[in-house]
Every structure is written in structure tokens, then in C-alpha cells.
Amino acid sequence: MRHPLLVPDLRELIHAGEVSALHDFLEESHPGRVAELIEDLEPEEGEVLFRALPPRCRAEATGFLDTETQTRLVSSMTPREAADLLHLMSHDERADLVKRLDEDFVDLVLPYLAQAERDDIRSLAMYEPGTAGAVMTTDYVTLSPKITVGEALERLRYEAPDRETIYCCYVVDDKRRLIGFVSLKKLILSRRAARIEEIMQRDVISAKVDEDQEPVARTIDRYALIAIPVVDSEDKLLGIVTHDDAMDILRQEQTEDMLAFGGVSKSAEPDQESSYLEGNILDSVRRRVGWLLLLFLGGTITRYVIESFDWVDKKFPTIAFDSLIPLLIGTGGNAGSQTVGTIIRGLALGEIQPGDTWKVVLREMTTGFSLGLLLGSVGFFFTWKIHGDSPMFALVIAMAILGICVWANGVGALVPLLAKRLNIDPALVSAPLISTLVDATGLVIFYTITIILLIKIAGTG
């Protein structure tokens, strides 16, 4: 419960039927906080609170509700009430809501909306999920380049109550092609007699309607935009993606990347993501078991590697191989995981481009070599002085650590970059998978160095 002090008081007001008191309290509260209170209450109580909201506040709070609560509350309304709510909601949010509602219920609601609103909902709902078109809103202000600043301000004053944002106005020609933009600040500071084409900025950062939503959101973040215009192949303005939607997109993408990085499959229905404690345990098992089974099978490779080099262990019965193998495996796995995390972050932020593959791999292998020298020196001292093995075997451990660090860093850099080239989400090449691969190959490196240094060079064979 996010508001333990407020919820008991609200329950008293609800059960006492103090609708006017609820109305007064809610009218002064932020819509996001109201949405949290509705979710903290029991479903029946939350519905009473939701209906006590003034119409515009109800529409604003709806956008902050989780999808399950949102769908449940709207579905409990009459078609006319639902239509009134949709009329006041932002264009993109109402389109998303309509897509989640039962089709039969939607058929009853749509006739209560104006034709322009029905067309708007249908046009926004037709875009492919995950694209700029699917997350854009048509709730924006356009200006003609021929009107004056004074006329533009009068238009803004008239349209502002029904627009999601007026801080940036987009200038379009008679064919609705985007040719520039002008900020509200620029309008206020300019001469009223000046024409829009004289003060507008012509270099517009825009997005294509079929472009993936993540790079669009990152563009908004990179250039600190309030919104980004979305255009078609002919540069006709279709909508805008706002800053708050961009933050939602980035949070969603980061959540998916973190789950994939940990070897947890994302939900088949992104809109149905719930908080940790609200999540279903069976669903959690389903999302984790696939990767765990794959890693379990991959982990058996390590066993076969050890068995194939069993003769080396028998040749040196005085050396406790088993006690040092976890040290080598852990070093390789950790080094690979660190590298994968670094590379995925660089790819996500656009700091690493597809053409940088070999430059990045070389850089990471050089880093691995430096780390291997440091850790190998520690390993040499530990094996010789503390573990009590011979200096030659201590050198084997040191060389193995060096080789494993270089290899782990190289693999950890190359695999995500290759995945990116193959249009596979690099986060799916998760740290557990890299660790499993490096474990097995790291043992091959260790036994190979053992054979070379202890058998070939030392001449014990």
C-alpha cells in the first residue's frame, strides 16, 4: 500500500457515502496520486472513488492506472459514460484503451463519439505495435506559415484546453507537409505582426511513422525534446510522440533488457506486466524455466570437458585440480558478464555502431589482457604461497587466468555485436549464457596450458 495514512480515511468517506467530501479531496489531488489510491483500495471501493472524480480529472487519472484496473473500471461503465471518458482522454491513451476493451463493448461505445474521434481512434489503432505510429498522439497544434504571430496566439488560446501540449507548434504547408516548428516562447517574444514563416525553425528533428519506438524515444531524450513530430514517407505530419511517452518506452525497453540479460523471458503481453508482488508465480516460473533448461543443458558441456581431460588429473595426483577449477570458472564468467553488460549498454545508447565490431572486440580483449595480468599475478601468489603448489603449476594458473580473461572479454563483446547484426536483441544473449560458454571454453584453455607447461616443457611425460 503506497498511501497507508490516506486510504483508511478514504474508506470511511466511501462507506459513509460522503460523495461531496470525496469530490473536494480528489479535485485538489494529482491524477497520478488519485490513480494510486484507486489501486490501493478494494475493487468496489476503487470504483466508487473513480466515479466520484470530476470528468476531466477522471480522464487524467485513467492514464495513470495500470492496464488491468483501467480495463475493469471502464468496462463497468455504461457505453455513454465510457464515450464521455474517451472524449476527454489524450488521443494515444484512448486508442490504447480501446484496443484492450472487449470488441462488443467498443461497438456500443463508438456511436456516442463524434465521427472525427472514431476515425482518430481507428487510425492510431492500425499501426504496428512497437512503432512510432503506435505510440504517437494526434493531439497537437499546427500553424500555417502565412499567418501572423498575433493570429497564432489567438488560435493557441482557443485550442489550448483540448491539446496535450502547446509548447511546440508545428508548421505545415497546404498539403500538411512538415516544414518547420515554432516554440510558444518564440511566439510570445516575437512581434505580433511577424509572420510564422519569418520566425519558425526549419531544421526539424522528426521520426518516421514505421520507425521502431525505442530509437524514437532515445532521440527525444538525446535532444531534450518536449515532443517529436511523426511523419510519413512524404513528410506529411501524422502525429507526435511526447516526452512522457518516451520515458514510458525507455522504462519498458530497459525492463525487457534487464529481464533478458538475466535470462528471464519477457511477458507475451507487454501491456499486462504487473509489479513483482502482484505477479503470478506460475507465470514467473514459465518465464524463467526456458533459459534455465537451456543453461542446464549447456552446463553439462563443462562436465564432458573435465572428463575428456581426466588423464591430466591422474598424471598429477599431487595437484588439487578440483579445488582451483571454481576459481578459474568464476573469473571467466564474471569477466564475460561484465563485458556483455558494458556492450549492451553501449549499443542501447548508440555509443557503439555496427561498424565498430572489431574495434570494440580488440578493445575488450586488450582490457581482458590487462585484467588477466593483474588477476594472474594474484593467482600465481595464491597458488604457490598460500595453496602450496609448485611454482610451475602456479604459473599454469596465472597463464590460464590471463588466457581466460582475454577470451571471456572477446566473446562477451563479439556475441552481442553479432546478435545485433543478425537483428537479434543483444540482451537475449544474456550473461548466464555467456557464463556457461566461457566456463567450458575456459577449462579447455586451462587444460591446454597445463599440457603445454607441465607435460611438454617440463618433460614429465
Secondary structure, DSSP 8 states (H G I E B T S, - for coil): ---TTHHHHHHHHHHHT-HHHHHHHHHTS-HHHHHHHHHHS-HHHHHHHHHTS-HHHHHHHHTTS-HHHHHHHHHTS-HHHHHHHHHHS-HHHHHHHHHHS-HHHHHHHGGGS-HHHHHHHHHHHTS-TTBHHHH-B----EE-TTSBHHHHHHHHHHHGGG-S--SEEEEE-TT-BEEEEEEHHHHHHS-TTSBHHHH-B-----EETTSBHHHHHHHHHHTT-SEEEEE-TT-BEEEEEEHHHHHHHHHHHHHHHHHHHTT----SSGGG---TTTS-HHHHHHHHHHHHHHHHHHHHHHHHHHHHTHHHHHH-TTS-HHHHHHHHHHHHHHHHHHHHHHHHHHHHTTSS-GGGHHHHHHHHHHHHHHHHHHHHHHHHHIIIIIS---HHHHHHHHHHHHHHHHHHHHHHHHHHHHHHHTT--GGGS-HHHHHHHHHHHHHHHHHHHHIIIIIIIT---
